[in-house]
């Protein structure tokens, strides 16, 4: 398994770097290692991909915050695993590359401009599913490659034609002073091709609407607002362009007994005043079944005890937090005559004990006053 470098180190910026500094650092690396400037250079290709991945994380406030807190493991737990290839990079940063270089990437035609749209799915989990992790299936309505035309958009027996307006480049150029400005071709909308005989099923779009089941693996420790990215499970791209991604947003239902704070879980358990006074061993529910907890003699209402390692696993390193147990001392409401008699005797003893203690205190004050 390859160890990923720190993203700030990759871009050569400080951890406090602002948006403009991060963008400038990425621009410098993208220019240096762009595949068109380094044909066949595998090292340059890897550095180009690495820089793009670092920029994708550090330019996004949510991803950056998650990375700053939990590192690479936190991003992986939230579903971000980097780019699949150059097409993914160029389609994600089309506007950036156009700003940097005057064009969207080193690919041409439909593939560059037709990446599929990203989708969002809101998934509700119960507390235990979020804490332990779960594998589930969701159903997503989306566009996929048309089965009738295999995504070409053309009727059977026909094929696309090169756009006569732009010659297949998908762009037209015009001069403005010293600069040449490239814009998408109005004849083919940047596709580079036109379809004289569209497919009857998809009407030339190359895509059809379907409902698809998607398997989702939820890592242990996700919380409200966690986001998973499923690469390639978004809308199909146009005419063979890469698909978009599916983002799954997690919503966790509250639990009747447990309450979460970061990786710790908090609960309250009732004990009798006899258990509090004399001490006892009680059984406490945890995420991993019931555990024994020693209640020492003289425990007071609200006292807190800790079960180490019984909390929720961290998305960053998998290490679980603790379970914090607060005891609630319950006062009995229905006493038998014998219980009431015993308590009165106990109260009498306590009263005598308090009275003697008070006398000693007063006696001490009296001796002090004589001096």
C-alpha positions, 0 to 999 in steps of 0.5 A: 500500500502506497503512503500518500504525501501530505497535501500541503507538502505536495503543493508546497504551501503552509497549513494556513495558506489561503485560497489564492495561495493554494490556487497559485501553487497548483497552477505552477505544478499543473503547468510543470507536470501537465501531460502534454508537456511531459509525454510518456513521463510516468513520474510527471504524470504521477506528480500531476495527479498528486497535485490535482488531488491535493488541490481538490481537497484543499480548495474545498472547505469541507474536505480541507477541514476533514483532512486537517482533523483526520488526515487521509483516512478521514477523507477515505472514510468520507468516500474521497479516494482521489481521481481515477485518471486524467479524464476525471481531473480534466472534467473536474477542473475544466474551468481552472484549466481554461483559466490556466492554459486557455483550454479545458484539457488535453482531450478534445470533443465530447469527452472533455465537455460532457462529463456526467452530472454528480448526484446527491442521496440523503441516507438516514441511519440509526445510531448503531448502524452509524457507530458500527458501520453497515453495508446497504443498498440504495435506489437512485434515479439517474441517466445511464448509457442508452441501451438502444444506441450504446450511448452514441445517440445515433439511430441503428446503422448511422454514425455521428458526423464531424461538425462542419462549423468547427471541423471537429475541434468543438471550439471556435476562436476569435481575436480580441486585441493581442489575445485569442479567445476560444469558446464552445462551438455554437454548431455542435455545442462543443461536441465536435460532432453532430447527429443527423439521425438521432436514436428514437429511444434517447433522442440523440442524447445517448442516455436513458432514465433508469432506477439503479440499485447501488451498494454502499459501504458505510464505515464505522464512526460516521456522523451527521453530515458525513459525506461519502463519494461513490466514484462513477455512480452519478449521471452518465457522461455524454457520448462516452464522456466519464460519468459523474459521482454520487454523493451520499449524505449521512443523517443519524437518528438519535438513540434513546440511551446513548448520546454521542460527543465526538468519538465518546458516547455518554449514557446515564444509568439509575442505581439505588441509594443502597448501591450508592452507599454500599457499592455494587457491580452493575451491568451497563449496555455498550455498543459491544454488548453488556459490560460490568461496571464497579460502583464504589462505596459512597458514590454520589448522584451525578458521579461519572465513570469511564469504560475505556475503548467502548466508544465509537471508532475514529474515522481517522485511525479506527481507534474507539473513544470511551463510554462515559457513564453518569449514575443517577441515584434513585430515591425509593417511593414505595417502602414497606413498614420494615424498610421504613423502620430501618430507614428511621433507625438509620436516620436516627444514627445519622442524626446522632453522628451529625449532632456529635460532630457539631458539638465538637466543632462548637467546643473547638470554637469555644476554646479558641474564643478563650485564647 
